[in-house]
Amino acid sequence: MELEKIEQMAKLMRRKILDISHTCNHSAHLGGGLSMVDLTATLYGDVLHHDPANPSWPERDRFILSKGHGVLGYFTALFAAGFFTEEKFNTFQTNESDLIAHPVMNLELGIESSNGSLGQGLSLGVGLALAAKKRKQVHKVFVLLGDGECNEGSVWEAAMCAAQFKLDNLTAIIDYNKFQSDGAGPSIMDYGVFEDKWKSFGWNVQSVDGHDIPAIHHAFTKADVADQPKVLVAHTVKGKGIGFMEHNNEWHHNRLTKAHYDQAVQALEGN
């Protein structure tokens, strides 16, 4: 069953996040990587049209990671989907590696775009989706953003453009874990009912538990609304799967010591 495969993929991804965060000997963005795992596992496990043996396949769907610091939840998906070997994956944050703390475009590895500054990915997604429409291409574009990232005005400019150009081949996914680097999101910028904001910008809004893989899969695959871009507002938990990291913003960016690694593995295996 496809959903069981995705569940196993997500479990593998969480373990790989812990392994590589420990062995790379650097601080890493653990919390926001773990919160998006079930989303990227569902995308790369079944939803996206892609071919790891032919990563530049013209008909592939495009995935843009706009919250680039969540790269651990992205590289582990690419690894689990077969875009690169475990040997390549284990070079994360080592000298001269292609896999660093933010994605750098490398189609051979399945990485569709570079990212550093927040607030840029949705604009890129709009451009790709609009180009596909003009060329009468059928592939889709998916962009994953953080909720804190949505403080950027460029996100809402892109959201208006997507509705204006009727980009029903574009899906945004919001990793709505309600934290950002400086603290709890609502205390920094309170969106009220986040779904209503996107609806007011003309988007087809799907609200979903961002860790319920059957619900995520259904939201991605249900029929699109003609002429409307789609957004999944995925309610997630920062640090999901590791009890002492969940809802704990100290693990937004932190170093995984041997003691913490052992504790995290035990927590993951307990789940």
Backbone as CSV, one residue per row, in Angstrom:
resi,resn,N_x,N_y,N_z,CA_x,CA_y,CA_z,C_x,C_y,C_z
1,MET,0.847,-1.195,0.000,0.000,0.000,0.000,0.886,1.250,0.000
2,GLU,0.575,2.212,-0.853,1.417,3.386,-1.030,1.577,4.178,0.261
3,LEU,0.500,4.304,1.046,0.574,5.089,2.272,1.536,4.457,3.278
4,GLU,1.564,3.140,3.329,2.505,2.458,4.226,3.946,2.721,3.795
5,LYS,4.163,2.744,2.498,5.494,3.060,1.968,5.919,4.474,2.386
6,ILE,4.991,5.413,2.324,5.299,6.790,2.713,5.601,6.875,4.201
7,GLU,4.828,6.160,5.017,5.072,6.137,6.461,6.482,5.631,6.756
8,GLN,6.896,4.566,6.081,8.231,4.016,6.287,9.306,4.982,5.800
9,MET,9.010,5.681,4.716,9.944,6.667,4.179,10.143,7.801,5.188
10,ALA,9.047,8.262,5.793,9.131,9.338,6.785,9.945,8.897,7.999
11,LYS,9.752,7.653,8.430,10.507,7.131,9.569,12.002,7.087,9.253
12,LEU,12.344,6.598,8.060,13.743,6.575,7.631,14.325,7.979,7.593
13,MET,13.549,8.934,7.066,14.025,10.312,6.945,14.340,10.915,8.308
14,ARG,13.480,10.677,9.284,13.735,11.229,10.621,15.019,10.641,11.213
15,ARG,15.215,9.348,11.024,16.434,8.733,11.553,17.666,9.301,10.846
16,LYS,17.578,9.484,9.531,18.710,10.029,8.785,19.001,11.470,9.194
17,ILE,17.963,12.234,9.528,18.171,13.600,10.019,19.003,13.568,11.300
18,LEU,18.666,12.661,12.191,19.430,12.547,13.436,20.863,12.103,13.165
19,ASP,21.011,11.084,12.321,22.353,10.544,12.050,23.274,11.615,11.473
20,ILE,22.806,12.313,10.445,23.682,13.254,9.755,23.906,14.514,10.582
21,SER,22.917,14.902,11.398,23.092,16.069,12.267,24.152,15.803,13.322
22,HIS,24.261,14.557,13.733,25.283,14.189,14.730,26.658,14.064,14.090
23,THR,26.740,13.366,12.966,28.057,13.071,12.386,28.676,14.252,11.640
24,CYS,27.867,15.238,11.238,28.442,16.353,10.483,29.252,17.305,11.361
25,ASN,29.063,17.204,12.686,29.820,18.022,13.639,29.592,19.519,13.477
26,HIS,28.373,19.880,13.069,27.969,21.274,12.969,26.583,21.429,13.588
27,SER,26.248,22.650,13.943,24.860,22.926,14.293,23.998,22.767,13.053
28,ALA,22.746,22.387,13.245,21.846,22.169,12.110,20.433,22.618,12.470
29,HIS,19.661,22.919,11.441,18.263,23.320,11.634,17.406,22.054,11.786
30,LEU,17.354,21.551,13.000,16.646,20.297,13.262,15.135,20.489,13.342
31,GLY,14.680,21.480,14.108,13.248,21.621,14.373,12.407,21.754,13.129
32,GLY,12.786,22.676,12.252,12.025,22.911,11.031,12.231,21.855,9.974
33,GLY,13.340,21.094,10.048,13.510,19.954,9.154,12.585,18.819,9.537
34,LEU,12.485,18.561,10.853,11.630,17.475,11.331,10.148,17.780,11.127
35,SER,9.762,19.058,11.207,8.334,19.382,11.080,7.807,19.156,9.670
36,MET,8.666,19.177,8.673,8.211,19.065,7.284,8.378,17.668,6.695
37,VAL,8.881,16.714,7.476,9.205,15.390,6.948,7.993,14.695,6.337
38,ASP,6.848,14.707,7.006,5.692,13.989,6.485,5.178,14.616,5.191
39,LEU,5.408,15.904,5.023,5.017,16.586,3.789,5.918,16.182,2.628
40,THR,7.233,16.229,2.848,8.147,15.886,1.753,8.153,14.382,1.475
41,ALA,7.927,13.569,2.504,7.827,12.125,2.268,6.631,11.804,1.380
42,THR,5.514,12.476,1.619,4.321,12.246,0.798,4.550,12.726,-0.633
43,LEU,5.191,13.882,-0.763,5.481,14.397,-2.105,6.390,13.448,-2.879
44,TYR,7.525,13.111,-2.296,8.504,12.294,-3.023,8.172,10.812,-2.983
45,GLY,7.298,10.414,-2.059,6.904,9.013,-1.990,5.848,8.626,-2.989
46,ASP,5.033,9.624,-3.435,3.959,9.257,-4.361,3.450,10.400,-5.240
47,VAL,3.400,11.623,-4.718,2.664,12.697,-5.401,3.417,13.259,-6.600
48,LEU,4.688,13.571,-6.419,5.456,14.195,-7.493,5.729,13.224,-8.630
49,HIS,5.639,13.719,-9.854,6.124,12.967,-11.001,7.615,13.278,-11.149
50,HIS,8.449,12.286,-10.901,9.891,12.490,-10.993,10.555,11.177,-11.384
51,ASP,11.804,11.283,-11.790,12.557,10.101,-12.196,14.005,10.273,-11.751
52,PRO,14.387,9.662,-10.623,15.766,9.812,-10.137,16.814,9.366,-11.151
53,ALA,16.454,8.448,-12.051,17.406,8.008,-13.073,17.544,9.032,-14.189
54,ASN,16.605,9.968,-14.269,16.625,11.014,-15.289,16.146,12.312,-14.639
55,PRO,16.961,12.894,-13.741,16.485,14.022,-12.932,16.146,15.276,-13.723
56,SER,16.621,15.376,-14.966,16.288,16.535,-15.803,15.116,16.267,-16.741
57,TRP,14.418,15.175,-16.519,13.255,14.805,-17.330,12.337,16.023,-17.510
58,PRO,12.091,16.469,-18.746,11.328,17.704,-18.965,9.920,17.680,-18.381
59,GLU,9.314,16.502,-18.261,7.935,16.428,-17.780,7.834,16.257,-16.268
60,ARG,8.953,16.320,-15.577,8.921,16.174,-14.120,8.182,17.342,-13.465
61,ASP,7.573,17.089,-12.328,7.068,18.173,-11.508,8.246,18.879,-10.845
62,ARG,8.053,20.160,-10.553,9.115,20.945,-9.920,8.780,21.181,-8.452
63,PHE,9.779,20.947,-7.583,9.620,21.235,-6.162,10.634,22.280,-5.744
64,ILE,10.148,23.348,-5.116,11.001,24.433,-4.646,10.918,24.491,-3.124
65,LEU,12.054,24.367,-2.461,12.088,24.552,-1.016,12.376,26.018,-0.734
66,SER,11.329,26.749,-0.371,11.504,28.174,-0.098,12.087,28.406,1.293
67,LYS,11.675,27.574,2.283,12.284,27.683,3.623,13.569,26.848,3.614
68,GLY,14.589,27.411,3.011,15.796,26.655,2.710,16.505,26.086,3.915
69,HIS,16.306,26.704,5.090,16.951,26.174,6.294,16.357,24.829,6.706
70,GLY,15.210,24.444,6.137,14.623,23.130,6.406,15.214,22.031,5.552
71,VAL,16.427,22.233,5.107,17.060,21.376,4.105,17.160,19.907,4.541
72,LEU,17.231,19.656,5.855,17.324,18.264,6.303,16.064,17.476,5.959
73,GLY,14.926,18.148,5.920,13.686,17.495,5.519,13.539,17.381,4.007
74,TYR,14.488,17.942,3.282,14.510,17.903,1.811,15.543,16.898,1.317
75,PHE,16.792,17.027,1.791,17.835,16.108,1.343,17.514,14.665,1.725
76,THR,16.906,14.467,2.886,16.547,13.099,3.270,15.469,12.537,2.349
77,ALA,14.557,13.391,1.864,13.545,12.933,0.911,14.187,12.564,-0.418
78,LEU,15.116,13.389,-0.881,15.812,13.089,-2.132,16.616,11.801,-2.013
79,PHE,17.269,11.618,-0.863,18.019,10.386,-0.632,17.076,9.176,-0.621
80,ALA,15.990,9.270,0.123,15.054,8.147,0.227,14.402,7.830,-1.109
81,ALA,14.241,8.855,-1.963,13.633,8.652,-3.276,14.632,8.131,-4.303
82,GLY,15.927,8.127,-3.961,16.929,7.546,-4.854,17.676,8.527,-5.730
83,PHE,17.660,9.817,-5.383,18.364,10.796,-6.213,19.870,10.781,-5.983
84,PHE,20.302,10.350,-4.808,21.733,10.202,-4.585,21.992,9.115,-3.553
85,THR,23.232,8.705,-3.497,23.620,7.565,-2.671,23.777,7.979,-1.210
86,GLU,23.870,6.968,-0.359,24.137,7.245,1.054,25.522,7.868,1.225
87,GLU,26.461,7.448,0.387,27.806,8.042,0.444,27.744,9.540,0.170
88,LYS,26.974,9.939,-0.835,26.811,11.363,-1.145,26.087,12.062,0.008
89,PHE,25.026,11.447,0.503,24.261,12.047,1.601,25.165,12.307,2.810
90,ASN,26.080,11.401,3.081,26.940,11.515,4.248,27.996,12.605,4.127
91,THR,28.056,13.278,2.972,28.971,14.416,2.831,28.352,15.716,3.334
92,PHE,27.133,15.672,3.834,26.425,16.884,4.272,27.308,17.755,5.172
93,GLN,27.463,19.011,4.773,28.205,20.037,5.510,29.691,19.694,5.695
94,THR,30.233,18.889,4.781,31.676,18.675,4.774,32.291,19.551,3.680
95,ASN,33.601,19.709,3.701,34.287,20.568,2.734,34.015,20.109,1.303
96,GLU,33.660,21.073,0.444,33.431,20.870,-0.981,32.218,19.991,-1.288
97,SER,31.347,19.791,-0.311,30.146,19.000,-0.553,29.125,19.787,-1.378
98,ASP,28.317,19.062,-2.162,27.185,19.664,-2.865,25.996,19.860,-1.931
99,LEU,26.056,19.280,-0.744,24.941,19.300,0.203,25.353,20.117,1.419
100,ILE,24.900,21.368,1.445,25.275,22.252,2.541,24.018,22.684,3.300
101,ALA,24.137,23.690,4.137,23.068,24.039,5.069,21.838,24.641,4.395
102,HIS,21.945,25.069,3.159,20.813,25.511,2.344,20.980,24.884,0.952
103,PRO,19.884,24.635,0.252,20.011,23.983,-1.051,20.701,24.861,-2.088
104,VAL,21.528,24.233,-2.884,22.163,24.881,-4.037,21.733,24.095,-5.268
105,MET,21.188,24.780,-6.252,20.621,24.124,-7.435,21.605,23.137,-8.055
106,ASN,21.123,21.899,-8.226,21.949,20.846,-8.828,20.984,19.785,-9.346
107,LEU,20.612,19.895,-10.613,19.588,19.002,-11.152,20.011,17.545,-11.129
108,GLU,21.299,17.279,-11.210,21.756,15.890,-11.156,21.395,15.232,-9.828
109,LEU,21.282,16.050,-8.788,20.912,15.547,-7.467,19.436,15.779,-7.158
110,GLY,18.695,16.297,-8.122,17.272,16.540,-7.928,16.943,17.858,-7.259
111,ILE,17.951,18.705,-7.034,17.732,19.983,-6.344,17.378,21.043,-7.390
112,GLU,16.136,21.504,-7.360,15.620,22.358,-8.430,16.022,23.820,-8.304
113,SER,16.374,24.278,-7.094,16.656,25.705,-6.941,17.582,25.939,-5.762
114,SER,18.272,27.055,-5.794,19.066,27.503,-4.656,18.171,28.315,-3.729
115,ASN,18.561,28.357,-2.456,17.798,29.169,-1.520,18.683,29.617,-0.378
116,GLY,18.561,30.878,-0.021,19.233,31.426,1.147,18.277,32.353,1.855
117,SER,18.031,33.528,1.250,17.095,34.484,1.828,15.669,33.953,1.746
118,LEU,14.924,34.126,2.833,13.533,33.684,2.853,12.656,34.610,2.021
119,GLY,11.504,34.075,1.597,10.522,34.875,0.874,10.677,34.882,-0.629
120,GLN,11.600,34.075,-1.161,11.873,34.113,-2.598,11.235,32.947,-3.370
121,GLY,10.999,31.838,-2.707,10.616,30.622,-3.417,9.282,30.684,-4.124
122,LEU,8.295,31.346,-3.524,6.984,31.383,-4.164,7.029,32.203,-5.449
123,SER,7.821,33.266,-5.456,7.972,34.048,-6.691,8.580,33.194,-7.804
124,LEU,9.587,32.396,-7.452,10.175,31.486,-8.432,9.131,30.480,-8.905
125,GLY,8.356,29.947,-7.972,7.313,28.992,-8.341,6.291,29.588,-9.273
126,VAL,5.905,30.846,-9.030,4.959,31.536,-9.919,5.544,31.636,-11.322
127,GLY,6.825,31.996,-11.405,7.464,32.105,-12.716,7.500,30.784,-13.450
128,LEU,7.836,29.706,-12.743,7.878,28.379,-13.368,6.490,27.927,-13.807
129,ALA,5.489,28.173,-12.969,4.125,27.756,-13.302,3.580,28.552,-14.482
130,LEU,3.867,29.858,-14.499,3.407,30.691,-15.601,4.090,30.288,-16.907
131,ALA,5.387,29.999,-16.860,6.112,29.549,-18.053,5.532,28.241,-18.573
132,ALA,5.200,27.324,-17.662,4.612,26.047,-18.083,3.274,26.266,-18.776
133,LYS,2.469,27.196,-18.254,1.179,27.506,-18.884,1.390,28.039,-20.305
134,LYS,2.305,28.967,-20.430,2.526,29.597,-21.740,3.059,28.595,-22.759
135,ARG,3.817,27.611,-22.282,4.377,26.593,-23.177,3.466,25.380,-23.328
136,LYS,2.302,25.441,-22.661,1.318,24.352,-22.711,1.913,23.037,-22.197
137,GLN,2.745,23.156,-21.164,3.322,21.984,-20.506,2.422,21.565,-19.338
138,VAL,2.423,20.280,-19.024,1.444,19.769,-18.063,2.027,19.521,-16.668
139,HIS,3.328,19.712,-16.479,3.884,19.459,-15.156,3.394,20.494,-14.145
140,LYS,3.495,20.126,-12.868,3.051,21.006,-11.796,4.248,21.534,-11.004
141,VAL,3.980,22.597,-10.254,5.018,23.236,-9.446,4.543,23.252,-7.990
142,PHE,5.422,22.824,-7.092,5.127,22.789,-5.660,6.170,23.620,-4.924
143,VAL,5.716,24.453,-4.003,6.614,25.315,-3.237,6.310,25.144,-1.757
144,LEU,7.329,24.808,-0.959,7.146,24.656,0.481,7.730,25.858,1.210
145,LEU,6.867,26.517,1.995,7.249,27.710,2.740,7.083,27.471,4.236
146,GLY,7.785,28.275,5.043,7.546,28.297,6.473,6.528,29.359,6.825
147,ASP,5.858,29.186,7.956,4.888,30.203,8.356,5.585,31.498,8.751
148,GLY,6.751,31.392,9.413,7.510,32.596,9.724,7.970,33.315,8.469
149,GLU,8.295,32.540,7.451,8.709,33.116,6.167,7.610,33.990,5.575
150,CYS,6.376,33.667,5.889,5.246,34.422,5.330,5.133,35.826,5.915
151,ASN,6.032,36.199,6.842,6.130,37.602,7.255,6.663,38.477,6.120
152,GLU,7.323,37.851,5.151,7.927,38.601,4.042,6.855,39.085,3.068
153,GLY,6.907,40.357,2.733,5.919,40.912,1.803,5.975,40.297,0.424
154,SER,7.169,39.815,0.021,7.305,39.211,-1.307,6.432,37.966,-1.450
155,VAL,6.162,37.277,-0.337,5.292,36.102,-0.391,3.894,36.509,-0.861
156,TRP,3.400,37.617,-0.329,2.027,38.013,-0.650,1.926,38.663,-2.029
157,GLU,3.001,39.297,-2.485,3.025,39.762,-3.879,2.923,38.579,-4.829
158,ALA,3.680,37.523,-4.528,3.631,36.326,-5.368,2.257,35.661,-5.280
159,ALA,1.671,35.653,-4.089,0.339,35.059,-3.926,-0.693,35.781,-4.777
160,MET,-0.610,37.118,-4.820,-1.531,37.888,-5.672,-1.310,37.564,-7.138
161,CYS,-0.045,37.463,-7.543,0.265,37.156,-8.948,-0.285,35.794,-9.347
162,ALA,-0.120,34.805,-8.470,-0.575,33.451,-8.788,-2.079,33.431,-9.034
163,ALA,-2.832,34.157,-8.220,-4.285,34.219,-8.423,-4.625,35.000,-9.687
164,GLN,-3.912,36.101,-9.911,-4.161,36.935,-11.092,-3.959,36.147,-12.389
165,PHE,-2.912,35.306,-12.410,-2.589,34.545,-13.613,-3.250,33.166,-13.646
166,LYS,-4.124,32.900,-12.659,-4.941,31.669,-12.638,-4.070,30.411,-12.719
167,LEU,-3.069,30.358,-11.850,-2.079,29.287,-11.920,-2.559,28.052,-11.155
168,ASP,-3.458,27.306,-11.783,-3.964,26.090,-11.140,-2.975,24.930,-11.248
169,ASN,-1.794,25.194,-11.798,-0.706,24.198,-11.814,0.313,24.455,-10.701
170,LEU,-0.034,25.340,-9.773,0.864,25.723,-8.676,0.247,25.345,-7.332
171,THR,1.030,24.675,-6.494,0.611,24.350,-5.129,1.653,24.877,-4.153
172,ALA,1.201,25.653,-3.186,2.065,26.071,-2.075,1.750,25.198,-0.872
173,ILE,2.757,24.897,-0.090,2.591,24.135,1.148,3.191,24.963,2.271
174,ILE,2.402,25.238,3.308,2.891,26.007,4.440,3.180,25.066,5.599
175,ASP,4.434,25.010,6.006,4.827,24.243,7.191,4.490,25.116,8.405
176,TYR,3.250,24.983,8.873,2.705,25.897,9.877,2.979,25.343,11.278
177,ASN,4.264,25.434,11.690,4.635,24.913,13.010,4.571,25.965,14.116
178,LYS,4.224,27.201,13.718,3.916,28.291,14.662,5.128,28.766,15.475
179,PHE,6.318,28.467,14.942,7.553,29.007,15.506,8.423,29.539,14.373
180,GLN,9.299,30.471,14.717,10.341,30.908,13.814,11.597,31.169,14.634
181,SER,12.647,31.620,14.000,13.946,31.723,14.674,13.867,32.496,15.981
182,ASP,13.107,33.581,15.999,13.087,34.468,17.165,12.033,34.111,18.200
183,GLY,11.243,33.064,17.956,10.254,32.678,18.953,8.941,32.228,18.348
184,ALA,7.904,32.252,19.175,6.577,31.825,18.736,6.048,32.782,17.680
185,GLY,5.602,32.217,16.554,5.163,33.032,15.431,4.100,34.059,15.763
186,PRO,3.009,33.674,16.441,1.935,34.642,16.709,2.369,35.843,17.537
187,SER,3.431,35.688,18.347,3.898,36.821,19.144,4.714,37.796,18.302
188,ILE,5.160,37.347,17.134,5.969,38.185,16.250,5.108,38.791,15.144
189,MET,4.245,37.970,14.554,3.305,38.436,13.534,2.083,37.525,13.588
190,ASP,0.993,38.030,14.142,-0.201,37.215,14.350,-1.061,37.255,13.085
191,TYR,-1.204,36.085,12.444,-1.983,36.008,11.206,-3.475,35.814,11.458
192,GLY,-3.870,35.601,12.701,-5.258,35.242,12.936,-5.511,33.857,12.370
193,VAL,-6.586,33.710,11.616,-6.865,32.438,10.941,-6.083,32.444,9.631
194,PHE,-5.005,31.687,9.597,-4.070,31.729,8.471,-4.766,31.328,7.168
195,GLU,-5.650,30.333,7.265,-6.362,29.880,6.065,-7.148,31.021,5.417
196,ASP,-7.729,31.880,6.258,-8.536,32.991,5.717,-7.681,33.977,4.931
197,LYS,-6.443,34.145,5.364,-5.543,35.061,4.641,-5.340,34.574,3.207
198,TRP,-5.050,33.283,3.062,-4.801,32.748,1.727,-6.080,32.746,0.884
199,LYS,-7.186,32.448,1.523,-8.457,32.456,0.793,-8.758,33.852,0.267
200,SER,-8.442,34.879,1.059,-8.709,36.255,0.634,-7.830,36.676,-0.534
201,PHE,-6.711,35.952,-0.744,-5.843,36.237,-1.880,-6.225,35.420,-3.114
202,GLY,-7.339,34.689,-3.025,-7.858,33.997,-4.199,-7.361,32.579,-4.390
203,TRP,-6.859,31.948,-3.311,-6.318,30.596,-3.411,-7.344,29.554,-2.969
204,ASN,-7.247,28.376,-3.549,-7.991,27.201,-3.100,-7.260,26.651,-1.881
205,VAL,-7.874,26.766,-0.708,-7.188,26.476,0.554,-7.590,25.104,1.088
206,GLN,-6.572,24.303,1.411,-6.774,23.024,2.078,-6.063,23.088,3.430
207,SER,-6.800,22.872,4.513,-6.218,22.840,5.845,-6.041,21.387,6.258
208,VAL,-4.854,21.042,6.761,-4.553,19.631,6.999,-3.616,19.472,8.190
209,ASP,-3.761,18.357,8.894,-2.789,17.952,9.911,-1.511,17.557,9.178
210,GLY,-0.451,18.292,9.386,0.780,18.086,8.630,1.558,16.850,9.010
211,HIS,0.999,16.012,9.887,1.637,14.737,10.228,0.707,13.557,9.992
212,ASP,-0.438,13.804,9.410,-1.404,12.755,9.066,-1.217,12.430,7.590
213,ILE,-0.401,11.421,7.307,-0.010,11.153,5.924,-1.206,10.834,5.023
214,PRO,-2.201,10.024,5.442,-3.365,9.833,4.575,-4.086,11.150,4.259
215,ALA,-4.201,12.041,5.252,-4.865,13.324,5.022,-4.038,14.209,4.091
216,ILE,-2.720,14.200,4.285,-1.845,14.977,3.402,-1.960,14.469,1.966
217,HIS,-1.897,13.155,1.810,-1.985,12.550,0.482,-3.300,12.917,-0.195
218,HIS,-4.389,12.858,0.562,-5.704,13.205,0.003,-5.742,14.669,-0.432
219,ALA,-5.180,15.551,0.402,-5.194,16.977,0.071,-4.390,17.269,-1.192
220,PHE,-3.266,16.566,-1.357,-2.454,16.770,-2.552,-3.139,16.240,-3.809
221,THR,-3.852,15.139,-3.698,-4.327,14.432,-4.889,-5.793,14.695,-5.228
222,LYS,-6.538,15.360,-4.350,-7.932,15.650,-4.697,-7.970,16.616,-5.876
223,ALA,-9.063,16.616,-6.584,-9.170,17.403,-7.815,-8.888,18.885,-7.556
224,ASP,-8.103,19.472,-8.434,-7.818,20.902,-8.328,-9.037,21.712,-8.754
225,VAL,-9.035,22.980,-8.359,-10.077,23.910,-8.790,-9.545,24.667,-9.997
226,ALA,-10.283,24.654,-11.078,-9.828,25.314,-12.305,-9.526,26.785,-12.049
227,ASP,-8.401,27.229,-12.568,-7.986,28.632,-12.542,-7.604,29.153,-11.162
228,GLN,-7.457,28.276,-10.180,-7.047,28.711,-8.845,-5.783,27.994,-8.394
229,PRO,-4.781,28.738,-7.908,-3.651,28.073,-7.257,-4.119,27.441,-5.947
230,LYS,-3.416,26.407,-5.514,-3.810,25.682,-4.302,-2.760,25.863,-3.215
231,VAL,-3.219,25.963,-1.967,-2.299,26.016,-0.835,-2.743,25.019,0.226
232,LEU,-1.796,24.236,0.715,-2.019,23.356,1.854,-1.464,24.058,3.090
233,VAL,-2.348,24.448,3.992,-1.916,24.983,5.275,-1.765,23.781,6.200
234,ALA,-0.524,23.332,6.372,-0.240,22.098,7.098,0.137,22.425,8.540
235,HIS,-0.742,22.090,9.462,-0.497,22.352,10.882,0.477,21.302,11.402
236,THR,1.678,21.743,11.743,2.765,20.833,12.097,3.315,21.136,13.488
237,VAL,4.193,20.269,13.943,4.863,20.416,15.235,6.355,20.532,14.990
238,LYS,6.934,21.625,15.440,8.372,21.794,15.286,9.088,20.701,16.082
239,GLY,10.050,20.036,15.445,10.771,18.949,16.103,10.007,17.643,16.152
240,LYS,8.995,17.482,15.290,8.092,16.335,15.355,8.841,14.995,15.382
241,GLY,8.427,14.142,16.319,8.967,12.799,16.409,10.004,12.605,17.490
242,ILE,10.563,13.726,17.974,11.581,13.670,19.023,11.026,14.460,20.215
243,GLY,10.560,13.744,21.232,9.791,14.361,22.308,10.400,15.618,22.888
244,PHE,11.698,15.594,23.208,12.293,16.756,23.871,12.537,17.921,22.905
245,MET,12.388,17.665,21.601,12.522,18.745,20.620,11.175,19.354,20.241
246,GLU,10.094,18.625,20.443,8.789,19.096,19.995,8.382,20.375,20.737
247,HIS,7.925,21.368,19.974,7.490,22.666,20.512,8.618,23.389,21.264
248,ASN,9.847,22.986,21.069,10.982,23.564,21.784,11.860,24.313,20.789
249,ASN,11.761,25.636,20.798,12.444,26.428,19.777,13.959,26.476,19.977
250,GLU,14.462,25.914,21.083,15.922,25.800,21.220,16.502,24.904,20.134
251,TRP,15.640,24.063,19.548,16.109,23.146,18.502,15.801,23.668,17.092
252,HIS,15.478,24.969,17.015,15.401,25.579,15.678,16.743,25.383,14.967
253,HIS,17.818,25.686,15.679,19.172,25.518,15.135,20.067,25.179,16.305
254,ASN,20.594,23.964,16.332,21.348,23.535,17.498,22.295,22.398,17.104
255,ARG,23.193,22.104,17.993,24.175,21.036,17.754,23.722,19.770,18.475
256,LEU,23.748,18.647,17.760,23.306,17.381,18.333,24.525,16.644,18.905
257,THR,24.692,16.741,20.223,25.795,16.046,20.884,25.512,14.543,20.910
258,LYS,26.504,13.768,21.317,26.320,12.315,21.407,25.196,11.981,22.407
259,ALA,25.178,12.670,23.538,24.141,12.406,24.544,22.752,12.730,23.999
260,HIS,22.630,13.875,23.322,21.341,14.241,22.745,20.963,13.310,21.592
261,TYR,21.964,12.899,20.813,21.704,11.964,19.722,21.135,10.653,20.252
262,ASP,21.755,10.100,21.272,21.271,8.844,21.856,19.860,9.004,22.400
263,GLN,19.604,10.134,23.033,18.275,10.408,23.580,17.253,10.535,22.448
264,ALA,17.651,11.198,21.364,16.739,11.405,20.239,16.417,10.095,19.531
265,VAL,17.420,9.247,19.333,17.195,7.943,18.702,16.245,7.102,19.542
266,GLN,16.454,7.136,20.845,15.572,6.380,21.744,14.139,6.901,21.654
267,ALA,13.977,8.208,21.591,12.637,8.801,21.474,11.992,8.408,20.146
268,LEU,12.773,8.435,19.074,12.235,8.085,17.754,11.837,6.625,17.704
269,GLU,12.669,5.753,18.230,12.351,4.329,18.218,11.147,4.028,19.111
270,GLY,10.971,4.822,20.186,9.808,4.659,21.041,8.529,5.002,20.338
271,ASN,8.618,5.973,19.403,7.433,6.345,18.624,7.076,5.290,17.598
